[in-house]
């Protein structure tokens, strides 16, 4: 597997850079003979698109994918790789002209310089940019249509931003919507307003704020995954850590388990109408790396956006001299709201790959 590809039976390769002419995805292994609902794809991608509200970057991009291959004359998937190109139309590369030799704290700049030297594309963060999550959303939107046919639904919400926490869904019977593009993706609207205020307060100070996204998946059959290195948690984590700014992933009530007892964390079994289930779902629907038929739930933690307007300390690489750095450009004061569909998309890609493998 290359750095830019994920999956085995369903393989997704993401290409492009933030300020290149375009970005996109190549999807191999998508079943043939399918009519894609392109309106649903557009609506899903609109949830991630920039420049739509006060809590995101002012960079505006249409994020309209051009399908270059993978469809026949009837518009059906034909078994060939599906290639989608998304043009970058609103770049301001001059904002990054001074950053090649003065890495931004918290960014991939210095690590990329060590690996690629002066040839790496610093504009907009290059291939490390959150801009690359647009093709992930495209691939995930296609996968969600396959999963829905199997009764599998994926939905996420903002679990927290800064110190503000949203309500928790019922992890035994979660009923969460697929949030439309014009809706702040929280369960409790009052908590959502407080989160918006938290983001705005950080923006006014030239700062940023982090947060977390909780994702629930219903309809997943039991027996998906495997022990050791084929585990469902590991497979999902591999994809989720590929999302820029992700620093931690928690399954079920995993963090609380570290300070709890087995009598509290174990999910007791029950039988209702001949179906085996659990009375609680602290383990997030996964035991021994294998789905147990209960809803999956996991939380993804995002660091604060590293591009901030506050003065920071860095080093001028050619001389090793320390210097003050003030970052220019357009950046999200919090990446979390726009990352909600990205988490859903990545989960859809991983689960589709595993189901197609019969894993």
C-alpha positions as a Markdown table, in Angstrom:
| # | Residue | x | y | z |
|---|---|---|---|---|
| 1 | Unk | 0.0 | 0.0 | 0.0 |
| 2 | Unk | 1.4 | 3.4 | -0.9 |
| 3 | Unk | 1.1 | 6.5 | 1.2 |
| 4 | Unk | -1.8 | 7.9 | -0.9 |
| 5 | Unk | -3.8 | 4.7 | -1.2 |
| 6 | Unk | -5.9 | 2.6 | 1.1 |
| 7 | Unk | -7.9 | -0.5 | 0.8 |
| 8 | Unk | -7.6 | -3.9 | -0.8 |
| 9 | Unk | -10.7 | -5.1 | -2.6 |
| 10 | Unk | -11.9 | -1.4 | -2.8 |
| 11 | Unk | -8.8 | 0.6 | -3.3 |
| 12 | Unk | -8.9 | 4.4 | -3.1 |
| 13 | Unk | -6.0 | 6.6 | -4.2 |
| 14 | Unk | -6.0 | 10.3 | -3.4 |
| 15 | Unk | -3.9 | 12.6 | -5.6 |
| 16 | Unk | -3.1 | 16.3 | -5.9 |
| 17 | Unk | -2.0 | 19.2 | -3.7 |
| 18 | Unk | -3.8 | 22.2 | -2.2 |
| 19 | Unk | -2.6 | 24.7 | -4.8 |
| 20 | Unk | -2.1 | 22.3 | -7.8 |
| 21 | Unk | -4.5 | 22.6 | -10.7 |
| 22 | Unk | -6.6 | 19.9 | -9.2 |
| 23 | Unk | -7.1 | 17.2 | -6.7 |
| 24 | Unk | -9.0 | 13.9 | -7.0 |
| 25 | Unk | -9.5 | 10.2 | -6.3 |
| 26 | Unk | -9.1 | 7.0 | -8.2 |
| 27 | Unk | -11.4 | 4.2 | -7.0 |
| 28 | Unk | -10.7 | 0.7 | -8.0 |
| 29 | Unk | -12.9 | -2.3 | -7.2 |
| 30 | Unk | -16.3 | -0.4 | -7.1 |
| 31 | Unk | -19.0 | -2.8 | -8.2 |
| 32 | Unk | -20.1 | -2.5 | -11.8 |
| 33 | Unk | -23.7 | -1.9 | -13.0 |
| 34 | Unk | -24.5 | 0.8 | -10.4 |
| 35 | Unk | -26.3 | 4.0 | -11.1 |
| 36 | Unk | -24.8 | 6.6 | -8.8 |
| 37 | Unk | -27.2 | 9.2 | -7.2 |
| 38 | Unk | -25.1 | 12.3 | -8.1 |
| 39 | Unk | -27.4 | 14.6 | -6.2 |
| 40 | Unk | -26.6 | 12.8 | -3.0 |
| 41 | Unk | -22.9 | 12.9 | -3.8 |
| 42 | Unk | -23.1 | 16.7 | -4.3 |
| 43 | Unk | -25.1 | 17.2 | -1.1 |
| 44 | Unk | -22.6 | 15.2 | 0.9 |
| 45 | Unk | -19.6 | 17.0 | -0.5 |
| 46 | Unk | -21.2 | 20.4 | 0.1 |
| 47 | Unk | -21.1 | 19.6 | 3.8 |
| 48 | Unk | -17.3 | 19.7 | 3.7 |
| 49 | Unk | -16.9 | 22.5 | 1.1 |
| 50 | Unk | -15.1 | 25.7 | 2.3 |
| 51 | Unk | -16.2 | 29.3 | 2.4 |
| 52 | Unk | -19.8 | 28.7 | 3.4 |
| 53 | Unk | -20.0 | 30.1 | 6.9 |
| 54 | Unk | -18.3 | 32.1 | 9.7 |
| 55 | Unk | -16.6 | 29.1 | 11.2 |
| 56 | Unk | -14.6 | 28.0 | 8.2 |
| 57 | Unk | -12.0 | 29.4 | 5.9 |
| 58 | Unk | -13.0 | 32.1 | 3.4 |
| 59 | Unk | -11.4 | 30.2 | 0.5 |
| 60 | Unk | -14.3 | 29.3 | -1.8 |
| 61 | Unk | -14.2 | 26.2 | -3.9 |
| 62 | Unk | -17.1 | 24.6 | -5.9 |
| 63 | Unk | -15.8 | 21.1 | -5.2 |
| 64 | Unk | -17.7 | 19.8 | -8.3 |
| 65 | Unk | -16.0 | 16.5 | -9.3 |
| 66 | Unk | -15.4 | 15.8 | -13.0 |
| 67 | Unk | -15.8 | 12.1 | -13.7 |
| 68 | Unk | -13.0 | 11.1 | -16.1 |
| 69 | Unk | -13.5 | 7.4 | -16.2 |
| 70 | Unk | -15.4 | 4.5 | -14.7 |
| 71 | Unk | -18.8 | 5.0 | -16.3 |
| 72 | Unk | -20.3 | 3.5 | -19.5 |
| 73 | Unk | -22.5 | 5.3 | -22.0 |
| 74 | Unk | -25.6 | 4.7 | -19.8 |
| 75 | Unk | -23.9 | 6.4 | -16.9 |
| 76 | Unk | -23.5 | 3.1 | -14.9 |
| 77 | Unk | -20.3 | 2.1 | -13.2 |
| 78 | Unk | -18.6 | -0.3 | -15.6 |
| 79 | Unk | -15.8 | -1.9 | -13.6 |
| 80 | Unk | -13.1 | 0.4 | -14.7 |
| 81 | Unk | -11.4 | 2.6 | -12.1 |
| 82 | Unk | -13.5 | 5.6 | -11.3 |
| 83 | Unk | -11.4 | 8.7 | -11.6 |
| 84 | Unk | -12.8 | 12.0 | -10.3 |
| 85 | Unk | -11.0 | 15.4 | -10.7 |
| 86 | Unk | -11.8 | 18.4 | -8.5 |
| 87 | Unk | -10.3 | 21.7 | -9.8 |
| 88 | Unk | -8.6 | 24.1 | -7.4 |
| 89 | Unk | -9.9 | 27.5 | -8.5 |
| 90 | Unk | -9.4 | 29.9 | -5.6 |
| 91 | Unk | -5.7 | 29.7 | -4.6 |
| 92 | Unk | -3.4 | 32.5 | -3.2 |
| 93 | Unk | 0.0 | 30.9 | -3.4 |
| 94 | Unk | 1.8 | 34.2 | -2.6 |
| 95 | Unk | 0.6 | 33.8 | 1.0 |
| 96 | Unk | 3.1 | 30.8 | 1.3 |
| 97 | Unk | 6.1 | 32.2 | -0.5 |
| 98 | Unk | 8.2 | 32.7 | 2.7 |
| 99 | Unk | 7.4 | 29.5 | 4.4 |
| 100 | Unk | 9.7 | 27.0 | 2.6 |
| 101 | Unk | 12.6 | 28.0 | 4.8 |
| 102 | Unk | 10.6 | 29.0 | 7.9 |
| 103 | Unk | 8.4 | 26.1 | 9.0 |
| 104 | Unk | 5.1 | 26.8 | 10.6 |
| 105 | Unk | 4.8 | 25.3 | 14.2 |
| 106 | Unk | 2.3 | 22.4 | 14.3 |
| 107 | Unk | 2.3 | 21.9 | 10.6 |
| 108 | Unk | 3.9 | 19.2 | 8.5 |
| 109 | Unk | 6.3 | 21.8 | 7.0 |
| 110 | Unk | 9.5 | 20.8 | 8.8 |
| 111 | Unk | 8.9 | 17.1 | 8.6 |
| 112 | Unk | 8.2 | 17.4 | 4.9 |
| 113 | Unk | 11.4 | 19.4 | 4.5 |
| 114 | Unk | 13.4 | 16.7 | 6.1 |
| 115 | Unk | 11.8 | 14.0 | 3.9 |
| 116 | Unk | 11.5 | 15.8 | 0.5 |
| 117 | Unk | 14.0 | 18.7 | 0.8 |
| 118 | Unk | 13.3 | 22.0 | -0.9 |
| 119 | Unk | 11.2 | 20.2 | -3.6 |
| 120 | Unk | 8.2 | 19.8 | -1.5 |
| 121 | Unk | 5.1 | 21.9 | -2.3 |
| 122 | Unk | 4.6 | 24.3 | 0.6 |
| 123 | Unk | 1.7 | 26.1 | -1.0 |
| 124 | Unk | -1.4 | 25.6 | 1.1 |
| 125 | Unk | 0.3 | 22.7 | 2.8 |
| 126 | Unk | 0.7 | 20.7 | -0.4 |
| 127 | Unk | -0.3 | 17.1 | -0.2 |
| 128 | Unk | -0.7 | 17.4 | 3.6 |
| 129 | Unk | -3.5 | 19.9 | 3.3 |
| 130 | Unk | -7.1 | 19.4 | 4.5 |
| 131 | Unk | -8.0 | 20.2 | 0.9 |
| 132 | Unk | -7.3 | 16.6 | 0.1 |
| 133 | Unk | -10.3 | 15.5 | 2.2 |
| 134 | Unk | -12.6 | 16.6 | -0.7 |
| 135 | Unk | -11.8 | 13.5 | -2.8 |
| 136 | Unk | -12.1 | 11.4 | 0.4 |
| 137 | Unk | -15.7 | 12.7 | 0.7 |
| 138 | Unk | -16.3 | 11.9 | -3.0 |
| 139 | Unk | -15.2 | 8.3 | -2.5 |
| 140 | Unk | -17.0 | 8.0 | 0.8 |
| 141 | Unk | -20.2 | 9.3 | -0.7 |
| 142 | Unk | -20.1 | 6.5 | -3.3 |
| 143 | Unk | -19.4 | 3.9 | -0.7 |
| 144 | Unk | -22.3 | 5.1 | 1.5 |
| 145 | Unk | -24.7 | 4.4 | -1.3 |
| 146 | Unk | -23.5 | 0.8 | -1.4 |
| 147 | Unk | -23.7 | 0.4 | 2.4 |
| 148 | Unk | -27.2 | 1.8 | 2.5 |
| 149 | Unk | -28.3 | -1.0 | 0.2 |
| 150 | Unk | -27.1 | -3.4 | 2.9 |
| 151 | Unk | -28.9 | -1.5 | 5.7 |
| 152 | Unk | -25.7 | 0.1 | 7.0 |
| 153 | Unk | -26.1 | 3.8 | 8.0 |
| 154 | Unk | -23.2 | 6.1 | 9.1 |
| 155 | Unk | -23.7 | 9.4 | 10.8 |
| 156 | Unk | -21.4 | 11.6 | 12.9 |
| 157 | Unk | -21.8 | 14.8 | 15.0 |
| 158 | Unk | -19.5 | 17.2 | 16.8 |
| 159 | Unk | -18.8 | 15.6 | 20.2 |
| 160 | Unk | -17.0 | 18.7 | 21.5 |
| 161 | Unk | -15.3 | 21.9 | 20.5 |
| 162 | Unk | -12.9 | 23.3 | 23.1 |
| 163 | Unk | -14.7 | 23.0 | 26.5 |
| 164 | Unk | -18.2 | 22.6 | 25.0 |
| 165 | Unk | -19.6 | 19.1 | 24.8 |
| 166 | Unk | -22.6 | 18.0 | 22.8 |
| 167 | Unk | -25.2 | 15.5 | 24.1 |
| 168 | Unk | -24.3 | 11.8 | 23.6 |
| 169 | Unk | -26.4 | 9.7 | 21.3 |
| 170 | Unk | -28.0 | 6.5 | 22.6 |
| 171 | Unk | -25.2 | 4.0 | 21.6 |
| 172 | Unk | -27.6 | 1.0 | 21.9 |
| 173 | Unk | -30.2 | 2.6 | 19.5 |
| 174 | Unk | -28.7 | 5.7 | 17.9 |
| 175 | Unk | -31.0 | 7.7 | 15.8 |
| 176 | Unk | -28.8 | 10.4 | 14.3 |
| 177 | Unk | -29.5 | 12.3 | 11.1 |
| 178 | Unk | -27.2 | 12.8 | 8.1 |
| 179 | Unk | -26.7 | 16.5 | 8.7 |
| 180 | Unk | -27.4 | 18.8 | 5.6 |
| 181 | Unk | -24.8 | 21.3 | 4.5 |
| 182 | Unk | -26.7 | 24.2 | 6.1 |
| 183 | Unk | -26.9 | 22.6 | 9.6 |
| 184 | Unk | -24.3 | 22.8 | 12.3 |
| 185 | Unk | -23.8 | 19.1 | 13.0 |
| 186 | Unk | -24.7 | 18.7 | 16.6 |
| 187 | Unk | -27.5 | 16.9 | 18.5 |
| 188 | Unk | -28.2 | 19.8 | 20.9 |
| 189 | Unk | -28.7 | 23.1 | 19.0 |
| 190 | Unk | -28.0 | 25.1 | 22.2 |
| 191 | Unk | -24.6 | 23.4 | 22.6 |
| 192 | Unk | -24.0 | 24.1 | 18.9 |
| 193 | Unk | -24.5 | 27.8 | 19.5 |
| 194 | Unk | -22.0 | 27.7 | 22.4 |
| 195 | Unk | -19.5 | 25.9 | 20.1 |
| 196 | Unk | -19.9 | 28.6 | 17.5 |
| 197 | Unk | -19.1 | 31.2 | 20.1 |
| 198 | Unk | -16.1 | 29.2 | 21.2 |
| 199 | Unk | -14.8 | 29.2 | 17.6 |
| 200 | Unk | -15.5 | 32.9 | 17.1 |
| 201 | Unk | -13.7 | 33.8 | 20.3 |
| 202 | Unk | -10.6 | 31.9 | 19.1 |
| 203 | Unk | -10.8 | 33.6 | 15.7 |
| 204 | Unk | -11.1 | 37.1 | 17.2 |
| 205 | Unk | -7.9 | 36.4 | 19.1 |
| 206 | Unk | -6.1 | 35.2 | 15.9 |
| 207 | Unk | -6.1 | 31.7 | 17.5 |
| 208 | Unk | -7.8 | 28.3 | 16.8 |
| 209 | Unk | -9.5 | 25.6 | 18.8 |
| 210 | Unk | -9.7 | 21.8 | 18.6 |
| 211 | Unk | -12.4 | 19.3 | 19.2 |
| 212 | Unk | -13.8 | 15.8 | 18.6 |
| 213 | Unk | -16.2 | 14.0 | 16.3 |
| 214 | Unk | -18.3 | 11.0 | 17.4 |
| 215 | Unk | -19.4 | 8.6 | 14.7 |
| 216 | Unk | -22.0 | 5.9 | 14.9 |
| 217 | Unk | -22.7 | 3.1 | 12.4 |
| 218 | Unk | -25.8 | 1.0 | 12.5 |
| 219 | Unk | -26.6 | -2.2 | 10.7 |
| 220 | Unk | -23.1 | -3.6 | 10.7 |
| 221 | Unk | -23.3 | -7.4 | 10.7 |
| 222 | Unk | -21.6 | -9.3 | 13.4 |
| 223 | Unk | -18.4 | -11.1 | 12.5 |
| 224 | Unk | -16.7 | -8.3 | 10.5 |
| 225 | Unk | -13.0 | -7.9 | 11.3 |
| 226 | Unk | -10.5 | -10.3 | 12.8 |
| 227 | Unk | -8.0 | -10.8 | 15.6 |
| 228 | Unk | -4.7 | -9.1 | 16.0 |
| 229 | Unk | -3.7 | -7.1 | 13.0 |
| 230 | Unk | -6.9 | -7.7 | 11.0 |
| 231 | Unk | -9.1 | -6.1 | 13.7 |
| 232 | Unk | -11.9 | -3.7 | 12.9 |
| 233 | Unk | -10.5 | -1.0 | 15.2 |
| 234 | Unk | -7.1 | -1.2 | 13.5 |
| 235 | Unk | -8.5 | -1.1 | 10.0 |
| 236 | Unk | -10.7 | 1.9 | 10.8 |
| 237 | Unk | -7.9 | 3.7 | 12.7 |
| 238 | Unk | -5.6 | 3.3 | 9.7 |
| 239 | Unk | -8.0 | 5.4 | 7.6 |
| 240 | Unk | -9.0 | 7.8 | 10.3 |
| 241 | Unk | -5.4 | 8.8 | 11.1 |
| 242 | Unk | -5.0 | 9.6 | 7.4 |
| 243 | Unk | -7.4 | 12.6 | 7.9 |
| 244 | Unk | -5.3 | 15.7 | 8.5 |
| 245 | Unk | -5.2 | 17.0 | 12.1 |
| 246 | Unk | -6.4 | 13.8 | 13.7 |
| 247 | Unk | -4.4 | 13.0 | 16.8 |
| 248 | Unk | -6.4 | 10.3 | 18.6 |
| 249 | Unk | -9.2 | 7.8 | 18.0 |
| 250 | Unk | -11.3 | 6.2 | 20.7 |
| 251 | Unk | -13.6 | 3.2 | 20.3 |
| 252 | Unk | -16.7 | 3.0 | 22.6 |
| 253 | Unk | -15.9 | 4.4 | 26.0 |
| 254 | Unk | -12.2 | 3.4 | 25.6 |
| 255 | Unk | -10.7 | 6.3 | 27.5 |
| 256 | Unk | -13.0 | 5.9 | 30.5 |
| 257 | Unk | -12.1 | 2.2 | 30.6 |
| 258 | Unk | -8.6 | 3.0 | 31.6 |
| 259 | Unk | -9.8 | 4.3 | 35.0 |
| 260 | Unk | -12.8 | 1.9 | 35.3 |
| 261 | Unk | -13.5 | -1.7 | 36.4 |
| 262 | Unk | -14.5 | -4.8 | 34.4 |
| 263 | Unk | -17.8 | -4.9 | 36.2 |
| 264 | Unk | -18.6 | -1.4 | 34.8 |
| 265 | Unk | -17.0 | -1.7 | 31.3 |
| 266 | Unk | -18.2 | -5.3 | 30.3 |
| 267 | Unk | -21.3 | -5.3 | 28.2 |
| 268 | Unk | -23.6 | -8.0 | 29.6 |
| 269 | Unk | -25.4 | -10.1 | 27.0 |
| 270 | Unk | -29.1 | -10.4 | 26.6 |
| 271 | Unk | -31.6 | -12.2 | 24.4 |
| 272 | Unk | -34.6 | -10.5 | 23.0 |
| 273 | Unk | -36.9 | -12.2 | 20.4 |
| 274 | Unk | -34.3 | -14.8 | 19.8 |
| 275 | Unk | -31.6 | -12.2 | 19.0 |
| 276 | Unk | -28.4 | -11.9 | 21.1 |
| 277 | Unk | -27.3 | -8.4 | 22.0 |
| 278 | Unk | -25.7 | -6.5 | 24.8 |
| 279 | Unk | -27.4 | -4.4 | 27.6 |
| 280 | Unk | -24.7 | -1.7 | 27.3 |
| 281 | Unk | -22.3 | -0.7 | 24.5 |
| 282 | Unk | -19.2 | 0.5 | 26.3 |
| 283 | Unk | -17.0 | -1.3 | 23.8 |
| 284 | Unk | -18.4 | 0.4 | 20.8 |
| 285 | Unk | -19.8 | -2.7 | 19.0 |
| 286 | Unk | -16.4 | -4.4 | 18.7 |
| 287 | Unk | -14.9 | -7.2 | 20.7 |
| 288 | Unk | -11.7 | -9.0 | 19.9 |
| 289 | Unk | -11.4 | -6.8 | 16.8 |
| 290 | Unk | -14.6 | -8.2 | 15.4 |
| 291 | Unk | -18.0 | -6.5 | 15.2 |
| 292 | Unk | -20.6 | -8.1 | 17.6 |
| 293 | Unk | -23.7 | -6.8 | 15.8 |
| 294 | Unk | -24.3 | -3.8 | 18.0 |
| 295 | Unk | -23.9 | -0.3 | 16.6 |
| 296 | Unk | -20.3 | 0.8 | 16.2 |
| 297 | Unk | -19.4 | 4.1 | 17.9 |
| 298 | Unk | -16.0 | 5.8 | 18.0 |
| 299 | Unk | -14.7 | 9.3 | 18.6 |
| 300 | Unk | -12.0 | 11.1 | 16.6 |
| 301 | Unk | -10.0 | 13.9 | 18.2 |
| 302 | Unk | -8.7 | 16.8 | 16.2 |
| 303 | Unk | -5.9 | 19.2 | 17.1 |
| 304 | Unk | -6.5 | 23.0 | 16.8 |
| 305 | Unk | -5.7 | 24.4 | 13.4 |
| 306 | Unk | -2.0 | 25.1 | 13.4 |
| 307 | Unk | -2.2 | 28.1 | 11.1 |
| 308 | Unk | -3.0 | 30.9 | 13.5 |
| 309 | Unk | -2.6 | 34.7 | 13.2 |
| 310 | Unk | -0.7 | 34.9 | 16.6 |
| 311 | Unk | 3.0 | 35.5 | 16.4 |
| 312 | Unk | 4.9 | 32.2 | 16.9 |
| 313 | Unk | 8.6 | 31.2 | 17.1 |
| 314 | Unk | 10.3 | 29.3 | 14.3 |
| 315 | Unk | 13.7 | 28.9 | 12.7 |
| 316 | Unk | 15.1 | 30.2 | 9.4 |
| 317 | Unk | 16.5 | 26.9 | 8.1 |
| 318 | Unk | 19.4 | 28.1 | 5.9 |
| 319 | Unk | 21.0 | 29.8 | 8.9 |
| 320 | Unk | 19.5 | 28.1 | 11.9 |
| 321 | Unk | 18.5 | 31.5 | 13.3 |
| 322 | Unk | 15.4 | 31.7 | 15.4 |
| 323 | Unk | 12.8 | 34.2 | 14.2 |
| 324 | Unk | 9.3 | 35.3 | 14.8 |
| 325 | Unk | 6.7 | 34.0 | 12.3 |
| 326 | Unk | 3.3 | 35.5 | 11.5 |
| 327 | Unk | 1.3 | 33.3 | 9.2 |
| 328 | Unk | -0.7 | 34.8 | 6.3 |
| 329 | Unk | -3.5 | 33.1 | 4.3 |
| 330 | Unk | -7.0 | 31.9 | 4.9 |
| 331 | Unk | -7.6 | 29.1 | 7.4 |
| 332 | Unk | -10.3 | 27.5 | 9.5 |
| 333 | Unk | -10.3 | 28.7 | 13.1 |
| 334 | Unk | -11.6 | 25.1 | 13.8 |
| 335 | Unk | -11.4 | 22.2 | 11.4 |
| 336 | Unk | -14.0 | 20.1 | 13.3 |
| 337 | Unk | -17.3 | 21.2 | 11.7 |
| 338 | Unk | -16.2 | 20.6 | 8.2 |
| 339 | Unk | -14.5 | 17.3 | 9.2 |
| 340 | Unk | -17.7 | 15.6 | 10.2 |
| 341 | Unk | -18.5 | 14.3 | 6.7 |
| 342 | Unk | -14.9 | 13.3 | 6.2 |
| 343 | Unk | -15.0 | 11.0 | 9.2 |
| 344 | Unk | -18.2 | 9.5 | 7.8 |
| 345 | Unk | -16.6 | 9.1 | 4.4 |
| 346 | Unk | -13.5 | 7.4 | 5.7 |
| 347 | Unk | -15.6 | 5.0 | 7.8 |
| 348 | Unk | -17.7 | 4.2 | 4.7 |
| 349 | Unk | -14.6 | 3.5 | 2.6 |
| 350 | Unk | -13.1 | 1.1 | 5.2 |
| 351 | Unk | -16.3 | -0.8 | 5.9 |
| 352 | Unk | -17.1 | -1.1 | 2.2 |
| 353 | Unk | -13.6 | -2.6 | 1.5 |
| 354 | Unk | -14.0 | -5.1 | 4.4 |
| 355 | Unk | -17.5 | -6.1 | 3.3 |
| 356 | Unk | -16.4 | -6.6 | -0.3 |
| 357 | Unk | -13.5 | -8.7 | 0.9 |
| 358 | Unk | -15.9 | -10.8 | 3.1 |
| 359 | Unk | -13.6 | -9.8 | 6.0 |
